[in-house]
C-alpha cells in the first residue's frame, strides 16, 4: 500500500495555540479517476502522551486533515 505523509496545521485546544501534527494517508486509486484519493490512516503528535484528545479520532487537527 502506498502512503504519503503531510504536516497538518491547526488550532490545538489542549495547548491553546496553533500546532502541527504529521498525518499519514493511504493512496487510493479508483477506476475511472485519473487522480488518486487519500484516506488518513494515522497521525503522530509529540503531545499525544499527555493530551486528553484521542490522537486520530477526536483530535481537532486530525479531523481537519481528512482531505488533502
C-alpha positions in Angstrom: 0.0 0.0 0.0 1.4 3.4 -1.0 1.3 6.1 1.7 2.2 9.8 1.9 2.7 12.0 4.9 1.9 15.6 5.4 2.3 18.2 8.2 -1.1 19.5 9.1 -1.6 22.7 11.0 -4.5 23.8 13.1 -5.7 25.0 16.5 -5.0 22.7 19.4 -7.3 23.2 22.3 -5.1 21.2 24.6 -2.1 23.5 24.0 -4.4 26.6 23.3 -2.3 27.5 20.3 -1.7 26.7 16.7 0.2 23.4 16.3 1.1 20.8 13.7 0.9 17.1 13.6 2.1 14.6 11.0 -0.7 12.7 9.3 -0.2 9.6 7.2 -2.5 9.0 4.3 -3.2 5.8 2.2 -3.1 6.5 -1.5 -6.3 5.1 -3.0 -6.7 4.5 -6.7 -10.3 4.3 -8.1 -11.3 3.1 -11.5 -12.4 5.9 -13.8 -10.4 8.6 -11.9 -7.2 10.0 -13.2 -6.1 11.3 -9.8 -5.7 9.2 -6.7 -7.6 9.8 -3.5 -6.2 9.9 0.0 -7.5 8.5 3.2 -5.9 9.4 6.6 -4.7 6.2 8.4 -2.8 7.7 11.3 -1.2 10.6 13.0 1.9 11.4 15.0 1.8 14.2 17.6 4.5 15.0 20.1 1.9 15.8 22.7 -0.2 12.6 22.3 1.0 11.0 25.6 -0.4 13.8 27.8 -3.2 15.1 25.5 -6.8 14.3 26.6 -7.9 14.0 23.0 -7.7 10.6 21.4 -5.0 11.0 18.8 -6.5 10.2 15.5 -10.2 10.1 16.5 -11.1 13.3 18.4 -8.1 15.5 17.7 -9.5 18.6 16.0 -6.3 19.0 13.9 -6.6 15.4 12.7 -10.3 15.8 12.0 -9.5 18.8 9.9 -7.0 16.7 7.9 -9.5 14.3 6.5 -9.0 15.7 3.0 -5.8 16.8 1.2 
